[in-house]
């Protein structure tokens, strides 16, 4: 007789350590893990296998994961499964899916899926093109409808579409049309967040269909407002002369705009960063800005160049979280870079500017309750928890046993009183911020003239004085961009405003 063996497949969502050496984990996390959902969806499509060891897998798992698990079942795992040069198509493959008990561990009961992979651009700081490739691959509208219905069957209707740039997904319109049908005819109250580039507004019907499909938040890879920095990073597709037009198009649909902004490009200094943040506050209709440190991520072109030049980089891989400084800068010391990163959050999320953001939200039809929920972590988490807001959540969880190897285990009578005191202190601060924002929300909502509010950021594009904005005049690169627009206008006999 052969003994029965029980097979268990354990999927782990990885985290990393904070600056004190404790694993970063929360009672409720900020965003879901699409990688975990993708692997779970693939694994749930298999029936039998045995786990007999540890192996390394490089590449994408669609069409390959069953081979690995069967090898595990047979006790013949290979040391390495390398599919990095053979990226599969994803249409018709198992869709990302997690049972509700796991999705419930994120705020807002939000799931995720990738409608496409790969990116045609060449940004030097990005790992997407080396991990997912530059050839774009897509799920079909049928695939997306299937995963939406799977989730709706368990009461989940909010999704983060994790495509690095959904606007370049060749199937975007067919997918949006299907989501519109599910929402308007099928009665599924979809709420979506997508990521796009700064030229998405030039795609006919993209933004209007995004609204109808259920998009409530859009993340834009703004990265910087200095053209010199964008050129240095090969982010040539970002045109600062299009920023206001693009952002106003989203605001016209009442959609919350979020933008990534990288600190530490070659032309950056603490003073120039302070200046640029002030310009964005005055002149760009952005709601939320997420600050990052320029990081030579392993797998990126930046990392390869620095490694080949033997430039010193941070040896501790735990620091490569785009929150820590990992290499030297020509115009800033490490201390200055670290300090301006932390200062940037407090510079943008001042009480005065958050009031302005709420006024703009009311004027453009943004749901203010949802916006307040979003503002709170971005305004507080770096200061209170020393983690990026995207790594944050509700109620930080810690245990003395979770400290990383190499650091001393703290005594329980030291650890627990401090942890309880820190938790209480942080939540008092949070309560104060939440209360202040809610009072502002009520005050603004009760203002009969709230919809009539306007300022420089909300002013329509089209006046020739747009070319005099600090956004377009304060750097050499910006001046060159305006000169180019004027030249094109002369050649086409149009005004600079029309060209912009």
C-alpha positions as CSV (number, residue, x, y, z in Angstrom):
1,X,0.0,0.0,0.0
2,X,1.2,3.5,-0.8
3,X,0.9,6.2,1.9
4,X,-1.4,9.1,0.9
5,X,0.3,12.4,0.7
6,X,-1.3,15.8,1.1
7,X,-0.3,18.5,-1.4
8,X,-0.3,22.1,-0.3
9,X,0.5,25.1,-2.5
10,X,1.4,28.1,-0.4
11,X,1.4,31.5,-2.2
12,X,3.1,34.3,-0.2
13,X,2.7,38.0,-0.8
14,X,6.2,39.3,-0.1
15,X,6.9,42.4,2.0
16,X,10.0,44.0,3.3
17,X,11.4,45.5,6.4
18,X,11.0,49.1,7.7
19,X,13.9,51.1,8.9
20,X,13.6,49.6,12.4
21,X,13.8,46.1,10.9
22,X,10.2,45.0,11.3
23,X,8.1,43.5,8.6
24,X,5.7,46.0,7.1
25,X,2.2,44.6,7.4
26,X,-1.3,45.9,8.2
27,X,-4.7,44.8,9.4
28,X,-6.0,46.3,6.1
29,X,-3.5,47.1,3.3
30,X,-3.8,50.1,0.9
31,X,-3.7,48.2,-2.4
32,X,-4.1,44.6,-3.6
33,X,-1.4,42.4,-5.0
34,X,-2.1,41.6,-8.7
35,X,0.9,39.2,-8.8
36,X,-0.7,37.1,-6.1
37,X,-4.0,37.2,-7.8
38,X,-2.5,36.2,-11.1
39,X,-0.6,33.2,-9.6
40,X,-3.6,32.1,-7.6
41,X,-5.8,32.2,-10.7
42,X,-3.3,30.0,-12.6
43,X,-2.9,27.6,-9.7
44,X,-6.6,27.3,-9.2
45,X,-6.9,26.0,-12.8
46,X,-4.8,22.8,-11.9
47,X,-6.0,19.7,-10.1
48,X,-3.1,17.4,-8.9
49,X,0.5,18.0,-7.9
50,X,3.0,17.5,-5.1
51,X,5.3,20.0,-3.5
52,X,8.7,18.4,-3.2
53,X,11.2,21.2,-3.0
54,X,12.3,24.7,-3.9
55,X,13.1,26.0,-7.3
56,X,13.6,29.3,-9.0
57,X,11.2,30.5,-11.7
58,X,11.9,33.4,-13.9
59,X,9.4,34.8,-16.3
60,X,5.6,34.6,-16.6
61,X,3.7,31.6,-15.4
62,X,0.8,31.3,-17.9
63,X,1.1,27.9,-19.7
64,X,4.2,26.9,-17.6
65,X,3.0,26.7,-14.0
66,X,1.4,23.3,-14.4
67,X,4.8,21.9,-15.6
68,X,6.5,23.2,-12.5
69,X,3.9,21.8,-10.1
70,X,3.9,18.4,-11.8
71,X,7.7,18.3,-11.6
72,X,7.2,19.1,-7.9
73,X,4.7,16.3,-7.5
74,X,7.1,13.9,-9.2
75,X,10.0,14.9,-7.1
76,X,12.1,16.2,-10.1
77,X,12.1,20.0,-9.7
78,X,14.7,21.7,-11.9
79,X,16.9,24.2,-10.1
80,X,15.8,26.9,-12.5
81,X,12.9,27.5,-14.9
82,X,13.9,30.4,-17.1
83,X,11.3,31.8,-19.5
84,X,12.5,35.4,-19.5
85,X,13.1,35.3,-23.3
86,X,9.8,33.5,-24.1
87,X,6.9,35.8,-22.9
88,X,3.5,34.1,-23.5
89,X,0.3,35.6,-24.8
90,X,-2.2,36.1,-22.1
91,X,-5.5,36.0,-24.0
92,X,-7.6,33.1,-22.9
93,X,-5.3,32.2,-20.0
94,X,-6.6,31.9,-16.4
95,X,-7.6,35.3,-15.1
96,X,-6.2,36.9,-11.9
97,X,-8.5,36.0,-9.1
98,X,-8.5,35.8,-5.3
99,X,-11.2,34.5,-2.9
100,X,-13.0,37.3,-1.1
101,X,-11.4,36.3,2.3
102,X,-8.1,37.6,0.9
103,X,-9.4,40.6,-1.0
104,X,-11.1,41.7,2.3
105,X,-7.6,42.4,3.7
106,X,-7.4,45.5,1.5
107,X,-9.1,48.8,1.9
108,X,-12.3,49.2,0.0
109,X,-12.6,45.5,-0.9
110,X,-10.7,46.1,-4.2
111,X,-9.3,43.4,-6.5
112,X,-6.9,43.8,-9.4
113,X,-6.1,42.5,-12.8
114,X,-3.8,43.2,-15.7
115,X,-5.5,43.7,-19.0
116,X,-2.2,43.9,-20.8
117,X,1.6,43.5,-20.2
118,X,4.6,45.1,-21.8
119,X,5.4,48.7,-22.7
120,X,6.6,50.3,-25.9
121,X,8.5,53.1,-24.2
122,X,12.2,53.1,-23.0
123,X,12.2,55.0,-19.7
124,X,15.6,54.3,-18.2
125,X,14.5,54.0,-14.6
126,X,11.7,51.5,-15.3
127,X,11.9,47.7,-15.0
128,X,8.7,47.0,-17.0
129,X,10.4,46.8,-20.4
130,X,13.0,44.3,-19.1
131,X,10.6,42.2,-17.0
132,X,7.4,42.2,-19.2
133,X,9.1,43.2,-22.4
134,X,8.4,45.9,-25.0
135,X,6.0,43.8,-27.0
136,X,2.5,44.4,-25.7
137,X,0.2,41.5,-25.0
138,X,-3.4,41.7,-24.0
139,X,-6.4,40.0,-22.5
140,X,-9.6,40.0,-24.5
141,X,-12.8,41.7,-23.6
142,X,-14.2,38.2,-23.0
143,X,-11.4,37.5,-20.5
144,X,-12.1,40.8,-18.6
145,X,-15.9,40.1,-18.5
146,X,-15.1,36.6,-17.1
147,X,-13.0,37.9,-14.3
148,X,-15.5,40.7,-13.5
149,X,-18.3,38.2,-13.2
150,X,-16.2,35.9,-11.1
151,X,-15.6,38.7,-8.6
152,X,-19.1,40.1,-8.8
153,X,-20.4,36.6,-7.8
154,X,-18.6,37.1,-4.5
155,X,-19.6,40.8,-4.1
156,X,-16.5,42.5,-5.4
157,X,-16.9,45.2,-8.0
158,X,-13.9,47.5,-7.5
159,X,-10.7,46.9,-9.5
160,X,-7.2,48.3,-10.0
161,X,-6.2,47.6,-13.6
162,X,-2.5,47.3,-13.2
163,X,-1.4,47.8,-16.8
164,X,1.6,50.2,-16.6
165,X,-0.2,52.2,-19.3
166,X,-3.7,51.2,-20.2
167,X,-3.9,53.9,-22.8
168,X,-1.5,52.0,-25.0
169,X,-3.5,48.7,-24.6
170,X,-4.6,48.0,-28.2
171,X,-7.8,46.4,-26.8
172,X,-8.7,49.4,-24.6
173,X,-11.8,50.4,-26.5
174,X,-13.2,46.9,-26.7
175,X,-12.6,46.3,-23.0
176,X,-14.1,49.7,-22.1
177,X,-17.2,48.9,-24.2
178,X,-17.6,45.6,-22.5
179,X,-17.3,47.2,-19.1
180,X,-19.7,49.9,-20.0
181,X,-22.2,47.2,-21.0
182,X,-21.7,45.3,-17.7
183,X,-22.1,48.6,-15.8
184,X,-25.0,50.2,-17.7
185,X,-27.0,47.1,-18.7
186,X,-25.7,44.4,-16.4
187,X,-26.1,46.5,-13.2
188,X,-22.6,45.8,-11.9
189,X,-21.5,49.1,-10.1
190,X,-17.9,49.0,-11.4
191,X,-15.3,51.3,-9.8
192,X,-12.0,51.3,-11.5
193,X,-8.5,52.8,-11.2
194,X,-6.2,52.8,-14.2
195,X,-2.7,54.0,-15.1
196,X,-2.1,56.0,-18.2
197,X,0.5,58.3,-19.9
198,X,0.4,62.0,-20.3
199,X,-0.8,61.9,-23.9
200,X,-3.9,59.7,-23.3
201,X,-6.2,62.7,-23.9
202,X,-5.2,62.7,-27.5
203,X,-6.9,59.3,-28.0
204,X,-10.4,59.9,-29.3
205,X,-13.1,58.9,-26.8
206,X,-10.6,57.4,-24.3
207,X,-11.5,59.6,-21.4
208,X,-15.2,59.8,-22.0
209,X,-15.4,56.0,-22.3
210,X,-13.2,55.6,-19.2
211,X,-15.8,57.5,-17.2
212,X,-18.7,55.4,-18.5
213,X,-16.8,52.2,-17.8
214,X,-16.5,53.2,-14.1
215,X,-13.1,54.8,-13.8
216,X,-13.0,56.9,-10.7
217,X,-9.3,57.3,-10.2
218,X,-6.5,57.7,-12.8
219,X,-2.8,57.4,-12.1
220,X,-0.6,59.4,-14.5
221,X,3.1,58.9,-14.9
222,X,3.9,62.6,-14.8
223,X,7.4,61.9,-13.3
224,X,8.7,65.5,-13.5
225,X,7.9,69.0,-14.9
226,X,11.4,69.7,-16.0
227,X,11.9,68.7,-19.7
228,X,15.7,68.4,-19.1
229,X,15.0,65.7,-16.5
230,X,12.5,63.9,-18.7
231,X,15.0,63.8,-21.6
232,X,17.7,62.4,-19.3
233,X,15.4,59.6,-18.3
234,X,14.3,58.9,-21.9
235,X,10.8,59.9,-20.9
236,X,10.4,61.8,-24.2
237,X,6.7,61.0,-24.5
238,X,5.9,63.3,-21.6
239,X,5.2,66.8,-23.0
240,X,4.8,69.4,-20.3
241,X,2.9,71.6,-22.8
242,X,0.2,69.0,-22.7
243,X,0.0,68.5,-18.9
244,X,-2.8,71.0,-18.2
245,X,-4.9,70.0,-21.2
246,X,-4.7,66.3,-20.2
247,X,-5.4,66.9,-16.5
248,X,-8.3,69.2,-17.3
249,X,-9.8,66.6,-19.5
250,X,-9.9,64.1,-16.6
251,X,-11.2,66.8,-14.2
252,X,-14.1,67.6,-16.7
253,X,-15.3,64.0,-16.1
254,X,-15.1,64.3,-12.3
255,X,-12.3,61.7,-12.0
256,X,-9.6,61.9,-9.3
257,X,-6.1,62.5,-10.7
258,X,-3.1,61.0,-9.1
259,X,0.5,61.5,-10.4
260,X,3.8,59.9,-9.7
261,X,6.7,62.4,-9.3
262,X,10.3,61.4,-9.1
263,X,12.9,63.3,-7.1
264,X,16.6,62.9,-7.8
265,X,16.8,63.5,-11.6
266,X,20.2,65.0,-12.7
267,X,18.9,68.6,-12.8
268,X,17.2,68.4,-9.4
269,X,18.4,70.3,-6.3
270,X,16.5,70.9,-3.0
271,X,15.6,74.5,-4.2
272,X,14.5,73.4,-7.6
273,X,12.3,70.7,-6.1
274,X,10.7,73.2,-3.7
275,X,10.1,75.5,-6.7
276,X,8.6,72.8,-8.8
277,X,6.2,71.6,-6.1
278,X,4.9,75.2,-5.7
279,X,4.4,75.5,-9.4
280,X,2.4,72.2,-9.5
281,X,0.2,73.5,-6.6
282,X,-0.6,76.7,-8.4
283,X,-0.8,75.6,-12.0
284,X,-1.7,71.9,-12.4
285,X,-5.2,70.5,-11.5
286,X,-3.7,67.5,-9.8
287,X,-5.4,66.0,-6.8
288,X,-2.8,63.6,-5.3
289,X,1.0,63.5,-5.9
290,X,3.0,60.5,-5.0
291,X,6.7,61.3,-4.5
292,X,9.5,58.7,-5.2
293,X,13.2,58.7,-5.1
294,X,14.9,58.0,-8.4
295,X,16.2,54.5,-7.8
296,X,18.4,52.3,-10.0
297,X,16.1,49.3,-9.7
298,X,17.7,45.9,-10.5
299,X,16.5,45.1,-14.0
300,X,16.4,48.8,-15.1
301,X,18.7,50.5,-17.6
302,X,19.8,52.9,-14.9
303,X,21.0,50.0,-12.8
304,X,22.9,48.4,-15.7
305,X,24.7,51.6,-16.6
306,X,25.8,52.4,-13.0
307,X,26.9,48.8,-12.5
308,X,29.0,48.9,-15.8
309,X,30.6,52.2,-14.7
310,X,31.3,50.7,-11.3
311,X,29.3,53.5,-9.6
312,X,28.7,52.7,-5.9
313,X,25.1,51.6,-5.2
314,X,23.3,50.6,-2.0
315,X,24.2,46.9,-1.3
316,X,21.1,46.4,0.8
317,X,18.3,45.2,-1.5
318,X,15.7,46.0,1.1
319,X,16.3,49.7,0.4
320,X,15.3,49.4,-3.3
321,X,11.7,50.5,-2.5
322,X,11.9,53.9,-4.3
323,X,11.7,55.5,-0.8
324,X,15.4,55.3,0.0
325,X,18.4,56.9,-1.6
326,X,20.4,54.1,-3.2
327,X,23.2,55.9,-5.1
328,X,25.0,59.3,-5.3
329,X,23.7,62.5,-6.9
330,X,25.7,65.1,-8.7
331,X,24.0,68.1,-7.1
332,X,22.8,66.8,-3.7
333,X,24.4,65.0,-0.9
334,X,22.6,61.8,0.3
335,X,21.5,63.7,3.4
336,X,20.0,66.5,1.3
337,X,18.3,64.1,-1.0
338,X,16.7,62.2,1.9
339,X,15.7,65.4,3.6
340,X,14.0,66.9,0.5
341,X,12.1,63.6,-0.2
342,X,10.6,63.8,3.3
343,X,10.0,67.5,3.0
344,X,8.3,67.2,-0.4
345,X,5.3,65.5,1.3
346,X,4.8,68.2,3.8
347,X,5.3,70.9,1.2
348,X,2.5,69.6,-1.0
349,X,0.0,68.4,1.6
350,X,-0.2,71.6,3.6
351,X,-3.6,72.4,5.3
352,X,-3.9,75.4,3.0
353,X,-3.4,73.3,-0.2
354,X,-5.6,70.5,0.9
355,X,-8.4,73.0,1.4
356,X,-7.7,74.2,-2.2
357,X,-7.8,70.6,-3.4
358,X,-11.2,70.1,-1.8
359,X,-12.5,73.3,-3.4
360,X,-11.3,72.0,-6.8
361,X,-13.0,68.7,-6.1
362,X,-16.3,70.3,-5.3
363,X,-16.0,72.5,-8.4
364,X,-15.3,69.6,-10.8
365,X,-17.8,67.1,-9.4
366,X,-15.2,64.8,-7.7
367,X,-16.9,62.7,-4.9
368,X,-15.6,64.5,-1.9
369,X,-16.0,61.7,0.6
370,X,-13.8,59.4,-1.5
371,X,-11.3,62.2,-2.0
372,X,-11.0,62.7,1.8
373,X,-10.3,59.0,2.3
374,X,-7.5,59.2,-0.3
375,X,-6.0,62.4,1.1
376,X,-5.6,61.1,4.6
377,X,-2.9,58.5,4.0
378,X,-1.0,60.6,1.5
379,X,-0.9,63.5,3.9
380,X,0.2,61.5,6.9
381,X,1.8,58.1,6.3
382,X,5.4,59.3,5.6
383,X,5.4,61.5,8.7
384,X,3.7,59.0,11.0
385,X,4.8,55.6,9.8
386,X,7.9,56.4,7.7
387,X,6.5,54.4,4.8
388,X,5.2,55.4,1.4
389,X,1.4,55.7,1.4
390,X,1.1,52.9,-1.1
391,X,2.7,50.6,1.5
392,X,0.4,51.8,4.2
393,X,-2.9,50.6,5.5
394,X,-5.2,50.7,8.6
395,X,-3.6,49.7,11.9
396,X,0.0,48.8,11.7
397,X,0.7,45.2,13.0
398,X,4.0,44.3,14.6
399,X,5.4,41.5,16.7
400,X,8.8,41.2,18.4
401,X,9.5,38.0,16.6
402,X,9.2,39.6,13.2
403,X,12.4,41.7,13.4
404,X,14.8,40.8,10.6
405,X,17.8,38.5,11.3
406,X,20.9,40.3,12.4
407,X,19.1,42.8,14.6
408,X,18.6,42.1,18.3
409,X,15.2,40.9,19.5
410,X,13.6,43.5,21.7
411,X,12.4,42.7,25.2
412,X,8.7,42.3,25.3
413,X,8.3,44.8,28.3
414,X,10.1,47.4,26.1
415,X,8.5,46.5,22.8
416,X,4.8,46.3,23.7
417,X,4.5,49.5,25.8
418,X,6.3,51.5,23.1
419,X,4.2,49.9,20.3
420,X,0.9,50.7,22.2
421,X,2.0,54.2,22.9
422,X,3.1,54.9,19.3
423,X,-0.2,53.4,18.0
424,X,-2.3,55.6,20.2
425,X,-0.2,58.7,19.4
426,X,-0.4,58.1,15.6
427,X,-4.2,57.6,15.7
428,X,-4.7,60.8,17.7
429,X,-2.9,62.6,14.9
430,X,-4.9,60.8,12.3
431,X,-8.1,61.6,14.0
432,X,-7.2,65.3,14.0
433,X,-6.4,65.3,10.3
434,X,-9.6,63.3,9.4
435,X,-11.7,65.7,11.5
436,X,-10.2,68.8,9.9
437,X,-10.7,67.5,6.4
438,X,-14.3,66.4,7.2
439,X,-15.1,69.8,8.6
440,X,-13.7,71.4,5.5
441,X,-15.7,69.0,3.3
442,X,-18.9,69.9,5.1
443,X,-18.1,73.6,4.9
444,X,-17.4,73.5,1.2
445,X,-20.3,71.3,0.4
446,X,-22.7,73.8,2.1
447,X,-21.2,76.7,0.1
448,X,-23.8,77.5,-2.7
449,X,-21.0,78.9,-4.8
450,X,-18.8,75.8,-4.5
451,X,-19.3,74.7,-8.1
452,X,-18.3,78.2,-9.3
453,X,-14.8,78.0,-7.7
454,X,-11.9,78.5,-10.0
455,X,-8.2,79.2,-9.8
456,X,-5.1,79.2,-12.0
457,X,-5.0,75.4,-12.2
458,X,-8.6,75.1,-13.3
459,X,-8.4,77.9,-15.8
460,X,-9.2,76.6,-19.3
461,X,-6.3,76.1,-21.8
462,X,-6.6,78.2,-24.8
463,X,-5.5,81.7,-23.7
464,X,-2.2,82.8,-25.1
465,X,-1.1,83.7,-21.5
466,X,-0.8,80.0,-20.9
467,X,2.7,80.3,-22.4
468,X,3.6,82.7,-19.5
469,X,3.0,80.1,-16.8
470,X,5.9,79.2,-14.5
471,X,5.4,75.6,-15.6
472,X,6.5,76.6,-19.1
473,X,9.1,79.3,-18.3
474,X,11.2,78.4,-15.3
475,X,13.6,75.8,-16.8
476,X,15.8,75.9,-19.9
477,X,14.0,72.8,-21.2
478,X,10.6,74.5,-20.8
479,X,11.7,77.6,-22.6
480,X,12.9,75.4,-25.5
481,X,9.5,73.6,-25.6
482,X,7.7,76.9,-25.9
483,X,10.1,78.1,-28.6
484,X,9.3,74.9,-30.5
485,X,5.6,75.5,-30.2
486,X,5.9,79.0,-31.4
487,X,7.9,77.8,-34.4
488,X,5.3,75.2,-35.3
489,X,2.6,77.9,-34.8
490,X,4.4,80.1,-37.3
491,X,4.7,77.4,-39.8
492,X,1.1,76.3,-39.5
493,X,-0.2,79.9,-39.1
494,X,-1.9,78.9,-35.8
495,X,-1.6,80.5,-32.4
496,X,0.7,78.9,-29.7
497,X,-2.4,78.2,-27.6
498,X,-3.9,76.3,-30.5
499,X,-0.8,74.2,-30.9
500,X,-0.6,73.5,-27.2
